[in-house]
């Protein structure tokens, strides 16, 4: 499977969004599943295999996030997999995407 870098899509929001999910070889591919703050993909999610605390003060103290609650590069799956300037979106950016875009699920036929 050949890796191709994602393309930034301008949706008229505060940031450009990738044309694909992390680990996806195309926009139609599901990609891989990452827990927030972890750089290795997961098969399943539960508290027993989650490695990052949900305590904001602790995350800042451990230098996992900055004062704006952005992940530092070594804890950011987008940075470690695609390089800068890619990064994981903030919760505010995800909410903006959800609230300001019209969503329509379709099925692509080959």
N, C-alpha and C positions, 0 to 999 in steps of 0.2 A: 504494500500500500504506500503510495507516494505522498509525501507531505507537501502541502501547498499552504502558504501563509494566508490568513484570512484577509478580507477586504473590509475597510471601514465604511459603514453605510451612514449617511447623514439623514436622519429622520426628522430633523428640525428640532432636536432636543439639545440639552446642555452638553452632551458628549456624542461622539460617533459610536455606533454599535457594530460588532463583528457580524459578518454575514454567515457565521456558523458557530456552533458550540465548540468548546474546548475538546480536543481529541477527534473532531470530525474531519473527514477528508473532503467533504463538500457541504454546501448549505443544507442539503436534504438529510445528511447523516446525523444520527442522534449524538454521536461523540461519546465522550466518557463522562463519568459522574465523579465530581469532586466535592468534598465537604469544604465549607468556608474555612480558610486559613490553613488548608492542607494542600500539598502539591502532588500527592500520589492519588490516582483514581481509586474509587471504592466499588465494591460489588453490592454491599449492603450498608445500611446506616443504622446505628443505634448508639446509645450513650457509651456502651462498652468499648466501641472502636473509634470513638471521636477523641482526638488528641488535643483539642484547643478548648480552653476555658470560655465560658460565656460571661465572665466578669470583666467589664470594660476596664476598670482600674488595673486589674491584674494583667490584662493584655497590653496596656500601655506600659506598665512597669517592666514587663518581660520584653518590651520593644517589638512586639508582634504587630501592633497598630500604632499609628501616629495620633496626634491630638485631634485630627479630623476623622478618626476612625477608619482610615485607609490602611490596608495591609501593607507591611513592608515587603519588598521584593522577594525575599527568601521564603515568605509565607503566602505568596500570591501565585496561584496556579497559572494564571495568564502570563505573568512575567517569566516564570520559570519554563513554561512550555513554548511561548511565542516570542519572548523578549520584549523589551520596551519599544514603543510607548504603550503596549497593551498592558492592561491591569484589570483586576476584578472590579465590577461596579460596586458603588456604595449602595446602601439600602435606599437612600434618597433617589439615586439614579434609577434603580429598579422600579421604585414606586412611580417615578416620572414616566418611564417606559410603559408601565401598566396602565396608568391613568390617561396618558395623552395620545395613545395609539389606538386605532380601531383594529380589532383582532378578528381574523377569519381563518379557520382551520380548513385546509384543503388537502386533497390527496393528489399527488403528482403521478400521472400515468406515463410509463415509458413507451 
